[in-house]
Amino acid sequence: MTEHDTASDEDWVARNRSARKWTRRELAGRALWSLGALAFRFSPRPLWGWRRWLLRRFGARVGAQVHVFPTVRIAIPWNLDLHDFCAVGDGAILYSLGPITIGARATVSQYAHLCAGSHDWRDPTMPLLKPPINIGRDAWICADAFVGPGVSVGDGAILGARAVATRPVPAQEIHAGNPARRIGRRD
């Protein structure tokens, strides 16, 4: 690598780091959420209502009887839309740089990772992207599964344990593996 190549690389990194990715209001909200997340994290497990209330205070749209475990890691709560009776299990990560919608009665099992943020690798400055994730009604994201940026999981679909979904999972289909592939269909 020449000195010129190094200078270009350093310039790209500097341009990425100096790019304005968040408004001042968003930055202030994220700072406040870091405090709110402590209250969320250390709440006793049965206090579902307390966590729903806290998420709503930070702008999340939270339906009735939503169960979010206290160990769930949430990046930006105001980008969450949690519909009635959905559940998010222990240790799940909701990396909500972009919008994440979890449909009614859907389950996101323990340690699943919903990642609504990435970078445009085609651009040397690697700008931040915030594509949405949509989990349909009655869908099940099984333990340790990964749902990538911009992925939709259809109504009633299942993404198997430790599966990696980088493409849409159609309604009522069962996908598993890395990368996730169709292995069946729900009746």
N, C-alpha and C positions, 0 to 999 in steps of 0.2 A: 504494500500500500504506500502510495506517495504522500508527501506532505500535503499536496493539494487535495487528495482524496480525504485525508483526515480533517482538513479545514472544512470541506463541504459537509462531511458527516457531523462535525461539531456545530456547523451553522444550522443544519436540519434539526438537530436536537434542541438547539437554542430557540429556533422558531417554534417548535412544538411546545416547549415549556413556557414560552412567553405568550402563546395564543390564549385568548380569553375564552375559556370553556364554560364558565359559569357567570351569571350576573352577580352583582353585589348582594342582592336579596337572597339568591340561592346559596351563596357562600355563608351568609349570616344564618340562614336556615340550617345548613349543614353543621355549623358550629353549635347551634342550639340543640340539634338532634343528637349530637355527641353526648350531651348531658341527658337528654330524654331517653336515649338508648340505655343509659345506665339504670334508670328507673324501670325501663322495660325489662332489661336483662335480669335484674335482681328481684323481680316480682315473683311471688310463689306461683307454682304451676296452675292451681285452680282459678287464678284471678284473670280469666278470659276477658271479662267485661272491662277490667282496668286497662288491659293492653289494647282492647278495641278503642276505648275512650282516648288513650294516649296517642294511638295512631291517628285518630280523627283530629286531635289537636294539632298534629303536624301535617294535616292536609290529605291524609289517605282517605279514600272512599271505602268504607267498611260496612258491609251488610250485617244482617241479624245473625246471631249465633255463630259468628266466625271464631275459629279456634286457632290462635297463633301461639306457639310455644315460646316461653321466655328466652330460649337459647337461639332463636332464629336471628340471623344477622341481616339487617335491612340497611341498605345504603342511603336511599332517599325516600322517605315514606310518602311524600306528596305525589310520587309517581306510581303509587299502588292503587289498584281497584280490586277489592276483595269482596266477592259476591256472597250472598246468603249461604250459610252452612258450609263454606269451604274450610279447609284445615291446612295448616302449614306445620310440619313436624319438627322435632328436636334437631337443632344444628343445621337446618336448611339455610341456604344463602339466597337472599333476594337482592341481587346486585342491580338495583333499579335506577341506573343512570338514565335509562329510557323507561317508558311506561311498561308496567307489568300488570296484566289483568288475569285474575284467577276466577273462573266461573263458578256458578252456584254448585254446591255439593262436590266440587273438585277436591282432590287430596294431593298435596305435595308432601311426600314422605321424608323421613329423617335423612339429613345430610344431602338432600338434593340441592342442585345449584342452578338457579335461573339467572342467566347472565345477559342483561340488557345493556351491554356496553362493550365496545371494541375500538379498534383503530383501523383506519384505511391504510393498509399496507402497500397499496399501489402508489400512494403519495409519499415522497421521501420525508415529509414533515410529520407523517403518521397522525393526522388529525383525529380527534375523538369522535366516535360515532355513538349514537344512542338509539338503536333500533328497538322497537317494541317487542314484547313477548305476550302471546295470548294463550292461556290455558282454558280450554272449553269447559262447558258444564259437564259434570259427572266424569271428568277425566281423572286419571291417576298417574302421577309422576312418582315412580317407585324409588326406593332407597338408593341414594348415591347417584341418581341419574343427573345428567347435565343437559340443560336446554339452552342452546346458543342464541345469540342476538338475532332478532327478526324472525324467530321460529314461532309458528302457531301449532298447538296441539288441539285437534278437533274435539268436539263434544263426544264424550264417552270413550275416548281413546285411552290406551295404556302405553306408557313408556317404561319398559322393564328396568329392573334393578341394574344400576351402573351403566345404563345405556347412554349414548351420546347422540343427541338430536341436533343436527345442524341444518336439517331440512324439515319442511312441514310434516306433521303426523296427521293423516286424514281422520275424520270422525269415525269412531267405532273400530279403528284398527289397533292392533297390538304390535308394537315395535320393540326390538331389543338389539343389543350388541353395540359395537363401536367400529364403524358408524352404525347408527340404528337402522335396522331393516325390518320390513313387515314379516311377522312370523305367524300372524293369525288375525282373526276378526271376532269382535264381540257380537253376540246375538241380541 
